[in-house]
Amino acid sequence: MNHIDSISAITLVTADMAASVAFYGVLNAEVVFGGSESSFTTLKLNDEQFLNLQLDATWVPPERVWGRFILWVDNVDAMYNAFIAAGFTPLMAPSDAVWGERYFHILDPAGHEVSIARRLDA
């Protein structure tokens, strides 16, 4: 029987490639294709997972949350402070969740909700 091993990449639309590349740069995502001036950019999140950004100058963020994706990091509080230092405003301060994660939410420049998290037992 076949099964999914992992998610290879997520592709998000943005109206401002430079702002989106800068936002994900706070997470130390490495540009492996494209960049701030490109119409399509691939960011390496780790050895096996990627985030693609596709430019659409007509993109308007949704009026309500479409969902979110979760990125696990080594230190949630340090990442929260890094986003603030880079001029971004998280939606909430880091919190411990009943489901066993420390996390905070933040909107990227295109309006996509991102949860930055770490398992509490990790």
Phi and psi restraints in degrees (range 20) as a CNS / XPLOR table:
assign (resid 1 and name C) (resid 2 and name N)
       (resid 2 and name CA) (resid 2 and name C) 1.0 -81.9 20.0 2
assign (resid 2 and name N) (resid 2 and name CA)
       (resid 2 and name C) (resid 3 and name N) 1.0 152.1 20.0 2
assign (resid 2 and name C) (resid 3 and name N)
       (resid 3 and name CA) (resid 3 and name C) 1.0 -148.0 20.0 2
assign (resid 3 and name N) (resid 3 and name CA)
       (resid 3 and name C) (resid 4 and name N) 1.0 162.1 20.0 2
assign (resid 3 and name C) (resid 4 and name N)
       (resid 4 and name CA) (resid 4 and name C) 1.0 -84.9 20.0 2
assign (resid 4 and name N) (resid 4 and name CA)
       (resid 4 and name C) (resid 5 and name N) 1.0 128.0 20.0 2
assign (resid 4 and name C) (resid 5 and name N)
       (resid 5 and name CA) (resid 5 and name C) 1.0 -81.5 20.0 2
assign (resid 5 and name N) (resid 5 and name CA)
       (resid 5 and name C) (resid 6 and name N) 1.0 -42.2 20.0 2
assign (resid 5 and name C) (resid 6 and name N)
       (resid 6 and name CA) (resid 6 and name C) 1.0 -172.0 20.0 2
assign (resid 6 and name N) (resid 6 and name CA)
       (resid 6 and name C) (resid 7 and name N) 1.0 170.2 20.0 2
assign (resid 6 and name C) (resid 7 and name N)
       (resid 7 and name CA) (resid 7 and name C) 1.0 -86.2 20.0 2
assign (resid 7 and name N) (resid 7 and name CA)
       (resid 7 and name C) (resid 8 and name N) 1.0 124.6 20.0 2
assign (resid 7 and name C) (resid 8 and name N)
       (resid 8 and name CA) (resid 8 and name C) 1.0 -78.3 20.0 2
assign (resid 8 and name N) (resid 8 and name CA)
       (resid 8 and name C) (resid 9 and name N) 1.0 -45.4 20.0 2
assign (resid 8 and name C) (resid 9 and name N)
       (resid 9 and name CA) (resid 9 and name C) 1.0 -155.6 20.0 2
assign (resid 9 and name N) (resid 9 and name CA)
       (resid 9 and name C) (resid 10 and name N) 1.0 153.5 20.0 2
assign (resid 9 and name C) (resid 10 and name N)
       (resid 10 and name CA) (resid 10 and name C) 1.0 -118.2 20.0 2
assign (resid 10 and name N) (resid 10 and name CA)
       (resid 10 and name C) (resid 11 and name N) 1.0 139.8 20.0 2
assign (resid 10 and name C) (resid 11 and name N)
       (resid 11 and name CA) (resid 11 and name C) 1.0 -116.2 20.0 2
assign (resid 11 and name N) (resid 11 and name CA)
       (resid 11 and name C) (resid 12 and name N) 1.0 126.8 20.0 2
assign (resid 11 and name C) (resid 12 and name N)
       (resid 12 and name CA) (resid 12 and name C) 1.0 -120.3 20.0 2
assign (resid 12 and name N) (resid 12 and name CA)
       (resid 12 and name C) (resid 13 and name N) 1.0 147.8 20.0 2
assign (resid 12 and name C) (resid 13 and name N)
       (resid 13 and name CA) (resid 13 and name C) 1.0 -91.7 20.0 2
assign (resid 13 and name N) (resid 13 and name CA)
       (resid 13 and name C) (resid 14 and name N) 1.0 145.0 20.0 2
assign (resid 13 and name C) (resid 14 and name N)
       (resid 14 and name CA) (resid 14 and name C) 1.0 -142.9 20.0 2
assign (resid 14 and name N) (resid 14 and name CA)
       (resid 14 and name C) (resid 15 and name N) 1.0 148.2 20.0 2
assign (resid 14 and name C) (resid 15 and name N)
       (resid 15 and name CA) (resid 15 and name C) 1.0 -93.6 20.0 2
assign (resid 15 and name N) (resid 15 and name CA)
       (resid 15 and name C) (resid 16 and name N) 1.0 -10.2 20.0 2
assign (resid 15 and name C) (resid 16 and name N)
       (resid 16 and name CA) (resid 16 and name C) 1.0 -136.7 20.0 2
assign (resid 16 and name N) (resid 16 and name CA)
       (resid 16 and name C) (resid 17 and name N) 1.0 90.9 20.0 2
assign (resid 16 and name C) (resid 17 and name N)
       (resid 17 and name CA) (resid 17 and name C) 1.0 -60.4 20.0 2
assign (resid 17 and name N) (resid 17 and name CA)
       (resid 17 and name C) (resid 18 and name N) 1.0 -43.9 20.0 2
assign (resid 17 and name C) (resid 18 and name N)
       (resid 18 and name CA) (resid 18 and name C) 1.0 -60.8 20.0 2
assign (resid 18 and name N) (resid 18 and name CA)
       (resid 18 and name C) (resid 19 and name N) 1.0 -44.3 20.0 2
assign (resid 18 and name C) (resid 19 and name N)
       (resid 19 and name CA) (resid 19 and name C) 1.0 -65.0 20.0 2
assign (resid 19 and name N) (resid 19 and name CA)
       (resid 19 and name C) (resid 20 and name N) 1.0 -40.2 20.0 2
assign (resid 19 and name C) (resid 20 and name N)
       (resid 20 and name CA) (resid 20 and name C) 1.0 -68.5 20.0 2
assign (resid 20 and name N) (resid 20 and name CA)
       (resid 20 and name C) (resid 21 and name N) 1.0 -41.2 20.0 2
assign (resid 20 and name C) (resid 21 and name N)
       (resid 21 and name CA) (resid 21 and name C) 1.0 -63.0 20.0 2
assign (resid 21 and name N) (resid 21 and name CA)
       (resid 21 and name C) (resid 22 and name N) 1.0 -40.5 20.0 2
assign (resid 21 and name C) (resid 22 and name N)
       (resid 22 and name CA) (resid 22 and name C) 1.0 -64.5 20.0 2
assign (resid 22 and name N) (resid 22 and name CA)
       (resid 22 and name C) (resid 23 and name N) 1.0 -42.1 20.0 2
assign (resid 22 and name C) (resid 23 and name N)
       (resid 23 and name CA) (resid 23 and name C) 1.0 -59.2 20.0 2
assign (resid 23 and name N) (resid 23 and name CA)
       (resid 23 and name C) (resid 24 and name N) 1.0 -52.7 20.0 2
assign (resid 23 and name C) (resid 24 and name N)
       (resid 24 and name CA) (resid 24 and name C) 1.0 -72.5 20.0 2
assign (resid 24 and name N) (resid 24 and name CA)
       (resid 24 and name C) (resid 25 and name N) 1.0 -18.5 20.0 2
assign (resid 24 and name C) (resid 25 and name N)
       (resid 25 and name CA) (resid 25 and name C) 1.0 -64.3 20.0 2
assign (resid 25 and name N) (resid 25 and name CA)
       (resid 25 and name C) (resid 26 and name N) 1.0 -27.9 20.0 2
assign (resid 25 and name C) (resid 26 and name N)
       (resid 26 and name CA) (resid 26 and name C) 1.0 -60.3 20.0 2
assign (resid 26 and name N) (resid 26 and name CA)
       (resid 26 and name C) (resid 27 and name N) 1.0 -30.3 20.0 2
assign (resid 26 and name C) (resid 27 and name N)
       (resid 27 and name CA) (resid 27 and name C) 1.0 -85.1 20.0 2
assign (resid 27 and name N) (resid 27 and name CA)
       (resid 27 and name C) (resid 28 and name N) 1.0 7.2 20.0 2
assign (resid 27 and name C) (resid 28 and name N)
       (resid 28 and name CA) (resid 28 and name C) 1.0 63.4 20.0 2
assign (resid 28 and name N) (resid 28 and name CA)
       (resid 28 and name C) (resid 29 and name N) 1.0 28.0 20.0 2
assign (resid 28 and name C) (resid 29 and name N)
       (resid 29 and name CA) (resid 29 and name C) 1.0 -69.5 20.0 2
assign (resid 29 and name N) (resid 29 and name CA)
       (resid 29 and name C) (resid 30 and name N) 1.0 132.4 20.0 2
assign (resid 29 and name C) (resid 30 and name N)
       (resid 30 and name CA) (resid 30 and name C) 1.0 -93.8 20.0 2
assign (resid 30 and name N) (resid 30 and name CA)
       (resid 30 and name C) (resid 31 and name N) 1.0 129.3 20.0 2
assign (resid 30 and name C) (resid 31 and name N)
       (resid 31 and name CA) (resid 31 and name C) 1.0 -73.2 20.0 2
assign (resid 31 and name N) (resid 31 and name CA)
       (resid 31 and name C) (resid 32 and name N) 1.0 119.5 20.0 2
assign (resid 31 and name C) (resid 32 and name N)
       (resid 32 and name CA) (resid 32 and name C) 1.0 -110.2 20.0 2
assign (resid 32 and name N) (resid 32 and name CA)
       (resid 32 and name C) (resid 33 and name N) 1.0 -12.4 20.0 2
assign (resid 32 and name C) (resid 33 and name N)
       (resid 33 and name CA) (resid 33 and name C) 1.0 -155.3 20.0 2
assign (resid 33 and name N) (resid 33 and name CA)
       (resid 33 and name C) (resid 34 and name N) 1.0 141.0 20.0 2
assign (resid 33 and name C) (resid 34 and name N)
       (resid 34 and name CA) (resid 34 and name C) 1.0 78.9 20.0 2
assign (resid 34 and name N) (resid 34 and name CA)
       (resid 34 and name C) (resid 35 and name N) 1.0 -137.2 20.0 2
assign (resid 34 and name C) (resid 35 and name N)
       (resid 35 and name CA) (resid 35 and name C) 1.0 143.9 20.0 2
assign (resid 35 and name N) (resid 35 and name CA)
       (resid 35 and name C) (resid 36 and name N) 1.0 -167.0 20.0 2
assign (resid 35 and name C) (resid 36 and name N)
       (resid 36 and name CA) (resid 36 and name C) 1.0 -56.4 20.0 2
assign (resid 36 and name N) (resid 36 and name CA)
       (resid 36 and name C) (resid 37 and name N) 1.0 -31.3 20.0 2
assign (resid 36 and name C) (resid 37 and name N)
       (resid 37 and name CA) (resid 37 and name C) 1.0 -101.5 20.0 2
assign (resid 37 and name N) (resid 37 and name CA)
       (resid 37 and name C) (resid 38 and name N) 1.0 6.7 20.0 2
assign (resid 37 and name C) (resid 38 and name N)
       (resid 38 and name CA) (resid 38 and name C) 1.0 -92.7 20.0 2
assign (resid 38 and name N) (resid 38 and name CA)
       (resid 38 and name C) (resid 39 and name N) 1.0 161.9 20.0 2
assign (resid 38 and name C) (resid 39 and name N)
       (resid 39 and name CA) (resid 39 and name C) 1.0 -89.1 20.0 2
assign (resid 39 and name N) (resid 39 and name CA)
       (resid 39 and name C) (resid 40 and name N) 1.0 -13.3 20.0 2
assign (resid 39 and name C) (resid 40 and name N)
       (resid 40 and name CA) (resid 40 and name C) 1.0 -147.5 20.0 2
assign (resid 40 and name N) (resid 40 and name CA)
       (resid 40 and name C) (resid 41 and name N) 1.0 130.7 20.0 2
assign (resid 40 and name C) (resid 41 and name N)
       (resid 41 and name CA) (resid 41 and name C) 1.0 -132.0 20.0 2
assign (resid 41 and name N) (resid 41 and name CA)
       (resid 41 and name C) (resid 42 and name N) 1.0 139.2 20.0 2
assign (resid 41 and name C) (resid 42 and name N)
       (resid 42 and name CA) (resid 42 and name C) 1.0 -113.8 20.0 2
assign (resid 42 and name N) (resid 42 and name CA)
       (resid 42 and name C) (resid 43 and name N) 1.0 126.6 20.0 2
assign (resid 42 and name C) (resid 43 and name N)
       (resid 43 and name CA) (resid 43 and name C) 1.0 -110.6 20.0 2
assign (resid 43 and name N) (resid 43 and name CA)
       (resid 43 and name C) (resid 44 and name N) 1.0 133.8 20.0 2
assign (resid 43 and name C) (resid 44 and name N)
       (resid 44 and name CA) (resid 44 and name C) 1.0 -89.9 20.0 2
assign (resid 44 and name N) (resid 44 and name CA)
       (resid 44 and name C) (resid 45 and name N) 1.0 118.1 20.0 2
assign (resid 44 and name C) (resid 45 and name N)
       (resid 45 and name CA) (resid 45 and name C) 1.0 -87.1 20.0 2
assign (resid 45 and name N) (resid 45 and name CA)
       (resid 45 and name C) (resid 46 and name N) 1.0 -38.4 20.0 2
assign (resid 45 and name C) (resid 46 and name N)
       (resid 46 and name CA) (resid 46 and name C) 1.0 -157.1 20.0 2
assign (resid 46 and name N) (resid 46 and name CA)
       (resid 46 and name C) (resid 47 and name N) 1.0 -166.6 20.0 2
assign (resid 46 and name C) (resid 47 and name N)
       (resid 47 and name CA) (resid 47 and name C) 1.0 -62.3 20.0 2
assign (resid 47 and name N) (resid 47 and name CA)
       (resid 47 and name C) (resid 48 and name N) 1.0 -23.8 20.0 2
assign (resid 47 and name C) (resid 48 and name N)
       (resid 48 and name CA) (resid 48 and name C) 1.0 -126.9 20.0 2
assign (resid 48 and name N) (resid 48 and name CA)
       (resid 48 and name C) (resid 49 and name N) 1.0 -1.4 20.0 2
assign (resid 48 and name C) (resid 49 and name N)
       (resid 49 and name CA) (resid 49 and name C) 1.0 -128.1 20.0 2
assign (resid 49 and name N) (resid 49 and name CA)
       (resid 49 and name C) (resid 50 and name N) 1.0 140.6 20.0 2
assign (resid 49 and name C) (resid 50 and name N)
       (resid 50 and name CA) (resid 50 and name C) 1.0 -132.8 20.0 2
assign (resid 50 and name N) (resid 50 and name CA)
       (resid 50 and name C) (resid 51 and name N) 1.0 156.5 20.0 2
assign (resid 50 and name C) (resid 51 and name N)
       (resid 51 and name CA) (resid 51 and name C) 1.0 -124.1 20.0 2
assign (resid 51 and name N) (resid 51 and name CA)
       (resid 51 and name C) (resid 52 and name N) 1.0 123.9 20.0 2
assign (resid 51 and name C) (resid 52 and name N)
       (resid 52 and name CA) (resid 52 and name C) 1.0 -100.8 20.0 2
assign (resid 52 and name N) (resid 52 and name CA)
       (resid 52 and name C) (resid 53 and name N) 1.0 141.9 20.0 2
assign (resid 52 and name C) (resid 53 and name N)
       (resid 53 and name CA) (resid 53 and name C) 1.0 -120.3 20.0 2
assign (resid 53 and name N) (resid 53 and name CA)
       (resid 53 and name C) (resid 54 and name N) 1.0 127.7 20.0 2
assign (resid 53 and name C) (resid 54 and name N)
       (resid 54 and name CA) (resid 54 and name C) 1.0 -116.7 20.0 2
assign (resid 54 and name N) (resid 54 and name CA)
       (resid 54 and name C) (resid 55 and name N) 1.0 124.7 20.0 2
assign (resid 54 and name C) (resid 55 and name N)
       (resid 55 and name CA) (resid 55 and name C) 1.0 -77.2 20.0 2
assign (resid 55 and name N) (resid 55 and name CA)
       (resid 55 and name C) (resid 56 and name N) 1.0 130.4 20.0 2
assign (resid 55 and name C) (resid 56 and name N)
       (resid 56 and name CA) (resid 56 and name C) 1.0 -143.3 20.0 2
assign (resid 56 and name N) (resid 56 and name CA)
       (resid 56 and name C) (resid 57 and name N) 1.0 102.8 20.0 2
assign (resid 56 and name C) (resid 57 and name N)
       (resid 57 and name CA) (resid 57 and name C) 1.0 -61.0 20.0 2
assign (resid 57 and name N) (resid 57 and name CA)
       (resid 57 and name C) (resid 58 and name N) 1.0 -16.3 20.0 2
assign (resid 57 and name C) (resid 58 and name N)
       (resid 58 and name CA) (resid 58 and name C) 1.0 -93.8 20.0 2
assign (resid 58 and name N) (resid 58 and name CA)
       (resid 58 and name C) (resid 59 and name N) 1.0 -0.5 20.0 2
assign (resid 58 and name C) (resid 59 and name N)
       (resid 59 and name CA) (resid 59 and name C) 1.0 -61.1 20.0 2
assign (resid 59 and name N) (resid 59 and name CA)
       (resid 59 and name C) (resid 60 and name N) 1.0 130.0 20.0 2
assign (resid 59 and name C) (resid 60 and name N)
       (resid 60 and name CA) (resid 60 and name C) 1.0 -123.3 20.0 2
assign (resid 60 and name N) (resid 60 and name CA)
       (resid 60 and name C) (resid 61 and name N) 1.0 127.2 20.0 2
assign (resid 60 and name C) (resid 61 and name N)
       (resid 61 and name CA) (resid 61 and name C) 1.0 -56.2 20.0 2
assign (resid 61 and name N) (resid 61 and name CA)
       (resid 61 and name C) (resid 62 and name N) 1.0 146.1 20.0 2
assign (resid 61 and name C) (resid 62 and name N)
       (resid 62 and name CA) (resid 62 and name C) 1.0 -63.4 20.0 2
assign (resid 62 and name N) (resid 62 and name CA)
       (resid 62 and name C) (resid 63 and name N) 1.0 152.4 20.0 2
assign (resid 62 and name C) (resid 63 and name N)
       (resid 63 and name CA) (resid 63 and name C) 1.0 -70.5 20.0 2
assign (resid 63 and name N) (resid 63 and name CA)
       (resid 63 and name C) (resid 64 and name N) 1.0 -24.6 20.0 2
assign (resid 63 and name C) (resid 64 and name N)
       (resid 64 and name CA) (resid 64 and name C) 1.0 -135.2 20.0 2
assign (resid 64 and name N) (resid 64 and name CA)
       (resid 64 and name C) (resid 65 and name N) 1.0 163.0 20.0 2
assign (resid 64 and name C) (resid 65 and name N)
       (resid 65 and name CA) (resid 65 and name C) 1.0 -61.2 20.0 2
assign (resid 65 and name N) (resid 65 and name CA)
       (resid 65 and name C) (resid 66 and name N) 1.0 130.2 20.0 2
assign (resid 65 and name C) (resid 66 and name N)
       (resid 66 and name CA) (resid 66 and name C) 1.0 -86.9 20.0 2
assign (resid 66 and name N) (resid 66 and name CA)
       (resid 66 and name C) (resid 67 and name N) 1.0 -14.7 20.0 2
assign (resid 66 and name C) (resid 67 and name N)
       (resid 67 and name CA) (resid 67 and name C) 1.0 142.2 20.0 2
assign (resid 67 and name N) (resid 67 and name CA)
       (resid 67 and name C) (resid 68 and name N) 1.0 -167.1 20.0 2
assign (resid 67 and name C) (resid 68 and name N)
       (resid 68 and name CA) (resid 68 and name C) 1.0 -154.2 20.0 2
assign (resid 68 and name N) (resid 68 and name CA)
       (resid 68 and name C) (resid 69 and name N) 1.0 161.6 20.0 2
assign (resid 68 and name C) (resid 69 and name N)
       (resid 69 and name CA) (resid 69 and name C) 1.0 -120.9 20.0 2
assign (resid 69 and name N) (resid 69 and name CA)
       (resid 69 and name C) (resid 70 and name N) 1.0 155.3 20.0 2
assign (resid 69 and name C) (resid 70 and name N)
       (resid 70 and name CA) (resid 70 and name C) 1.0 -115.5 20.0 2
assign (resid 70 and name N) (resid 70 and name CA)
       (resid 70 and name C) (resid 71 and name N) 1.0 129.8 20.0 2
assign (resid 70 and name C) (resid 71 and name N)
       (resid 71 and name CA) (resid 71 and name C) 1.0 -114.1 20.0 2
assign (resid 71 and name N) (resid 71 and name CA)
       (resid 71 and name C) (resid 72 and name N) 1.0 122.0 20.0 2
assign (resid 71 and name C) (resid 72 and name N)
       (resid 72 and name CA) (resid 72 and name C) 1.0 -85.2 20.0 2
assign (resid 72 and name N) (resid 72 and name CA)
       (resid 72 and name C) (resid 73 and name N) 1.0 136.1 20.0 2
assign (resid 72 and name C) (resid 73 and name N)
       (resid 73 and name CA) (resid 73 and name C) 1.0 -128.1 20.0 2
assign (resid 73 and name N) (resid 73 and name CA)
       (resid 73 and name C) (resid 74 and name N) 1.0 168.0 20.0 2
assign (resid 73 and name C) (resid 74 and name N)
       (resid 74 and name CA) (resid 74 and name C) 1.0 -71.1 20.0 2
assign (resid 74 and name N) (resid 74 and name CA)
       (resid 74 and name C) (resid 75 and name N) 1.0 -38.3 20.0 2
assign (resid 74 and name C) (resid 75 and name N)
       (resid 75 and name CA) (resid 75 and name C) 1.0 -141.3 20.0 2
assign (resid 75 and name N) (resid 75 and name CA)
       (resid 75 and name C) (resid 76 and name N) 1.0 103.1 20.0 2
assign (resid 75 and name C) (resid 76 and name N)
       (resid 76 and name CA) (resid 76 and name C) 1.0 -61.7 20.0 2
assign (resid 76 and name N) (resid 76 and name CA)
       (resid 76 and name C) (resid 77 and name N) 1.0 -45.4 20.0 2
assign (resid 76 and name C) (resid 77 and name N)
       (resid 77 and name CA) (resid 77 and name C) 1.0 -65.9 20.0 2
assign (resid 77 and name N) (resid 77 and name CA)
       (resid 77 and name C) (resid 78 and name N) 1.0 -39.2 20.0 2
assign (resid 77 and name C) (resid 78 and name N)
       (resid 78 and name CA) (resid 78 and name C) 1.0 -64.9 20.0 2
assign (resid 78 and name N) (resid 78 and name CA)
       (resid 78 and name C) (resid 79 and name N) 1.0 -39.3 20.0 2
assign (resid 78 and name C) (resid 79 and name N)
       (resid 79 and name CA) (resid 79 and name C) 1.0 -68.4 20.0 2
assign (resid 79 and name N) (resid 79 and name CA)
       (resid 79 and name C) (resid 80 and name N) 1.0 -39.2 20.0 2
assign (resid 79 and name C) (resid 80 and name N)
       (resid 80 and name CA) (resid 80 and name C) 1.0 -57.7 20.0 2
assign (resid 80 and name N) (resid 80 and name CA)
       (resid 80 and name C) (resid 81 and name N) 1.0 -47.5 20.0 2
assign (resid 80 and name C) (resid 81 and name N)
       (resid 81 and name CA) (resid 81 and name C) 1.0 -65.2 20.0 2
assign (resid 81 and name N) (resid 81 and name CA)
       (resid 81 and name C) (resid 82 and name N) 1.0 -35.1 20.0 2
assign (resid 81 and name C) (resid 82 and name N)
       (resid 82 and name CA) (resid 82 and name C) 1.0 -65.9 20.0 2
assign (resid 82 and name N) (resid 82 and name CA)
       (resid 82 and name C) (resid 83 and name N) 1.0 -40.2 20.0 2
assign (resid 82 and name C) (resid 83 and name N)
       (resid 83 and name CA) (resid 83 and name C) 1.0 -64.8 20.0 2
assign (resid 83 and name N) (resid 83 and name CA)
       (resid 83 and name C) (resid 84 and name N) 1.0 -43.3 20.0 2
assign (resid 83 and name C) (resid 84 and name N)
       (resid 84 and name CA) (resid 84 and name C) 1.0 -62.1 20.0 2
assign (resid 84 and name N) (resid 84 and name CA)
       (resid 84 and name C) (resid 85 and name N) 1.0 -44.2 20.0 2
assign (resid 84 and name C) (resid 85 and name N)
       (resid 85 and name CA) (resid 85 and name C) 1.0 -62.4 20.0 2
assign (resid 85 and name N) (resid 85 and name CA)
       (resid 85 and name C) (resid 86 and name N) 1.0 -29.7 20.0 2
assign (resid 85 and name C) (resid 86 and name N)
       (resid 86 and name CA) (resid 86 and name C) 1.0 -85.2 20.0 2
assign (resid 86 and name N) (resid 86 and name CA)
       (resid 86 and name C) (resid 87 and name N) 1.0 0.7 20.0 2
assign (resid 86 and name C) (resid 87 and name N)
       (resid 87 and name CA) (resid 87 and name C) 1.0 93.8 20.0 2
assign (resid 87 and name N) (resid 87 and name CA)
       (resid 87 and name C) (resid 88 and name N) 1.0 9.9 20.0 2
assign (resid 87 and name C) (resid 88 and name N)
       (resid 88 and name CA) (resid 88 and name C) 1.0 -95.9 20.0 2
assign (resid 88 and name N) (resid 88 and name CA)
       (resid 88 and name C) (resid 89 and name N) 1.0 153.5 20.0 2
assign (resid 88 and name C) (resid 89 and name N)
       (resid 89 and name CA) (resid 89 and name C) 1.0 -117.4 20.0 2
assign (resid 89 and name N) (resid 89 and name CA)
       (resid 89 and name C) (resid 90 and name N) 1.0 105.0 20.0 2
assign (resid 89 and name C) (resid 90 and name N)
       (resid 90 and name CA) (resid 90 and name C) 1.0 -61.2 20.0 2
assign (resid 90 and name N) (resid 90 and name CA)
       (resid 90 and name C) (resid 91 and name N) 1.0 156.8 20.0 2
assign (resid 90 and name C) (resid 91 and name N)
       (resid 91 and name CA) (resid 91 and name C) 1.0 -77.6 20.0 2
assign (resid 91 and name N) (resid 91 and name CA)
       (resid 91 and name C) (resid 92 and name N) 1.0 -19.0 20.0 2
assign (resid 91 and name C) (resid 92 and name N)
       (resid 92 and name CA) (resid 92 and name C) 1.0 -159.6 20.0 2
assign (resid 92 and name N) (resid 92 and name CA)
       (resid 92 and name C) (resid 93 and name N) 1.0 160.9 20.0 2
assign (resid 92 and name C) (resid 93 and name N)
       (resid 93 and name CA) (resid 93 and name C) 1.0 -79.0 20.0 2
assign (resid 93 and name N) (resid 93 and name CA)
       (resid 93 and name C) (resid 94 and name N) 1.0 158.3 20.0 2
assign (resid 93 and name C) (resid 94 and name N)
       (resid 94 and name CA) (resid 94 and name C) 1.0 -56.4 20.0 2
assign (resid 94 and name N) (resid 94 and name CA)
       (resid 94 and name C) (resid 95 and name N) 1.0 138.1 20.0 2
assign (resid 94 and name C) (resid 95 and name N)
       (resid 95 and name CA) (resid 95 and name C) 1.0 -139.8 20.0 2
assign (resid 95 and name N) (resid 95 and name CA)
       (resid 95 and name C) (resid 96 and name N) 1.0 154.8 20.0 2
assign (resid 95 and name C) (resid 96 and name N)
       (resid 96 and name CA) (resid 96 and name C) 1.0 -93.1 20.0 2
assign (resid 96 and name N) (resid 96 and name CA)
       (resid 96 and name C) (resid 97 and name N) 1.0 125.6 20.0 2
assign (resid 96 and name C) (resid 97 and name N)
       (resid 97 and name CA) (resid 97 and name C) 1.0 -95.3 20.0 2
assign (resid 97 and name N) (resid 97 and name CA)
       (resid 97 and name C) (resid 98 and name N) 1.0 153.0 20.0 2
assign (resid 97 and name C) (resid 98 and name N)
       (resid 98 and name CA) (resid 98 and name C) 1.0 -63.3 20.0 2
assign (resid 98 and name N) (resid 98 and name CA)
       (resid 98 and name C) (resid 99 and name N) 1.0 -22.3 20.0 2
assign (resid 98 and name C) (resid 99 and name N)
       (resid 99 and name CA) (resid 99 and name C) 1.0 -85.7 20.0 2
assign (resid 99 and name N) (resid 99 and name CA)
       (resid 99 and name C) (resid 100 and name N) 1.0 4.6 20.0 2
assign (resid 99 and name C) (resid 100 and name N)
       (resid 100 and name CA) (resid 100 and name C) 1.0 95.9 20.0 2
assign (resid 100 and name N) (resid 100 and name CA)
       (resid 100 and name C) (resid 101 and name N) 1.0 24.4 20.0 2
assign (resid 100 and name C) (resid 101 and name N)
       (resid 101 and name CA) (resid 101 and name C) 1.0 -124.9 20.0 2
assign (resid 101 and name N) (resid 101 and name CA)
       (resid 101 and name C) (resid 102 and name N) 1.0 149.6 20.0 2
assign (resid 101 and name C) (resid 102 and name N)
       (resid 102 and name CA) (resid 102 and name C) 1.0 -98.9 20.0 2
assign (resid 102 and name N) (resid 102 and name CA)
       (resid 102 and name C) (resid 103 and name N) 1.0 133.4 20.0 2
assign (resid 102 and name C) (resid 103 and name N)
       (resid 103 and name CA) (resid 103 and name C) 1.0 -157.3 20.0 2
assign (resid 103 and name N) (resid 103 and name CA)
       (resid 103 and name C) (resid 104 and name N) 1.0 164.9 20.0 2
assign (resid 103 and name C) (resid 104 and name N)
       (resid 104 and name CA) (resid 104 and name C) 1.0 -147.6 20.0 2
assign (resid 104 and name N) (resid 104 and name CA)
       (resid 104 and name C) (resid 105 and name N) 1.0 159.5 20.0 2
assign (resid 104 and name C) (resid 105 and name N)
       (resid 105 and name CA) (resid 105 and name C) 1.0 -110.7 20.0 2
assign (resid 105 and name N) (resid 105 and name CA)
       (resid 105 and name C) (resid 106 and name N) 1.0 148.7 20.0 2
assign (resid 105 and name C) (resid 106 and name N)
       (resid 106 and name CA) (resid 106 and name C) 1.0 -150.5 20.0 2
assign (resid 106 and name N) (resid 106 and name CA)
       (resid 106 and name C) (resid 107 and name N) 1.0 145.8 20.0 2
assign (resid 106 and name C) (resid 107 and name N)
       (resid 107 and name CA) (resid 107 and name C) 1.0 -93.8 20.0 2
assign (resid 107 and name N) (resid 107 and name CA)
       (resid 107 and name C) (resid 108 and name N) 1.0 134.8 20.0 2
assign (resid 107 and name C) (resid 108 and name N)
       (resid 108 and name CA) (resid 108 and name C) 1.0 -77.3 20.0 2
assign (resid 108 and name N) (resid 108 and name CA)
       (resid 108 and name C) (resid 109 and name N) 1.0 172.7 20.0 2
assign (resid 108 and name C) (resid 109 and name N)
       (resid 109 and name CA) (resid 109 and name C) 1.0 -59.5 20.0 2
assign (resid 109 and name N) (resid 109 and name CA)
       (resid 109 and name C) (resid 110 and name N) 1.0 -21.1 20.0 2
assign (resid 109 and name C) (resid 110 and name N)
       (resid 110 and name CA) (resid 110 and name C) 1.0 -91.6 20.0 2
assign (resid 110 and name N) (resid 110 and name CA)
       (resid 110 and name C) (resid 111 and name N) 1.0 1.4 20.0 2
assign (resid 110 and name C) (resid 111 and name N)
       (resid 111 and name CA) (resid 111 and name C) 1.0 90.7 20.0 2
assign (resid 111 and name N) (resid 111 and name CA)
       (resid 111 and name C) (resid 112 and name N) 1.0 7.9 20.0 2
assign (resid 111 and name C) (resid 112 and name N)
       (resid 112 and name CA) (resid 112 and name C) 1.0 -80.1 20.0 2
assign (resid 112 and name N) (resid 112 and name CA)
       (resid 112 and name C) (resid 113 and name N) 1.0 132.2 20.0 2
assign (resid 112 and name C) (resid 113 and name N)
       (resid 113 and name CA) (resid 113 and name C) 1.0 -84.2 20.0 2
assign (resid 113 and name N) (resid 113 and name CA)
       (resid 113 and name C) (resid 114 and name N) 1.0 129.9 20.0 2
assign (resid 113 and name C) (resid 114 and name N)
       (resid 114 and name CA) (resid 114 and name C) 1.0 -121.4 20.0 2
assign (resid 114 and name N) (resid 114 and name CA)
       (resid 114 and name C) (resid 115 and name N) 1.0 134.2 20.0 2
assign (resid 114 and name C) (resid 115 and name N)
       (resid 115 and name CA) (resid 115 and name C) 1.0 -104.9 20.0 2
assign (resid 115 and name N) (resid 115 and name CA)
       (resid 115 and name C) (resid 116 and name N) 1.0 125.4 20.0 2
assign (resid 115 and name C) (resid 116 and name N)
       (resid 116 and name CA) (resid 116 and name C) 1.0 -101.4 20.0 2
assign (resid 116 and name N) (resid 116 and name CA)
       (resid 116 and name C) (resid 117 and name N) 1.0 121.0 20.0 2
assign (resid 116 and name C) (resid 117 and name N)
       (resid 117 and name CA) (resid 117 and name C) 1.0 -145.5 20.0 2
assign (resid 117 and name N) (resid 117 and name CA)
       (resid 117 and name C) (resid 118 and name N) 1.0 167.5 20.0 2
assign (resid 117 and name C) (resid 118 and name N)
       (resid 118 and name CA) (resid 118 and name C) 1.0 -155.3 20.0 2
assign (resid 118 and name N) (resid 118 and name CA)
       (resid 118 and name C) (resid 119 and name N) 1.0 136.1 20.0 2
assign (resid 118 and name C) (resid 119 and name N)
       (resid 119 and name CA) (resid 119 and name C) 1.0 -61.9 20.0 2
assign (resid 119 and name N) (resid 119 and name CA)
       (resid 119 and name C) (resid 120 and name N) 1.0 140.2 20.0 2
assign (resid 119 and name C) (resid 120 and name N)
       (resid 120 and name CA) (resid 120 and name C) 1.0 -67.8 20.0 2
assign (resid 120 and name N) (resid 120 and name CA)
       (resid 120 and name C) (resid 121 and name N) 1.0 -27.2 20.0 2
assign (resid 120 and name C) (resid 121 and name N)
       (resid 121 and name CA) (resid 121 and name C) 1.0 -89.2 20.0 2
assign (resid 121 and name N) (resid 121 and name CA)
       (resid 121 and name C) (resid 122 and name N) 1.0 3.7 20.0 2
